[in-house]
């Protein structure tokens, strides 16, 4: 599956779940995963029942995992697609103390990029592999 270059430019590639790719937004001001299902559908209503169930289960699992990993006060889930038409689901761990709270993160992240170091990305990737059976490039 080809992932839109705009998503890849903003994210670390973590690995794959069944017919989906998991990305980590590079800006670490909030814990922000992006699930990119391997589908030609652009909008939620275009998924068939089996795809919808699979994607729902993946979102739910990633939300629960991210809530714990990032110690979130609130989880946000969104599928906008206004700038990137390829179906992708934002799974965002929010904190009452984050720079955007209580508003949305879009266009509100701090100008200075708070990035992840390689060790943090690797640790997150390993934990997802252990906890949700994420397949990493090393595993493939």
Buried (B, 14 or more C-beta within 10 A) or exposed (E): EEBEEEBBEBBBBBBBBEEBBBBBBBBBBBBBBBBBBBBEBBEEEEBEEEBBEBBEEBBEBBBEBBBEBBEBEEBBBEBEBEEBEBBBBBBBBBBEEBBBBEEEBEEEBEEEEEEBEEEEBBEBBBBBBEEBEBBBEEEE
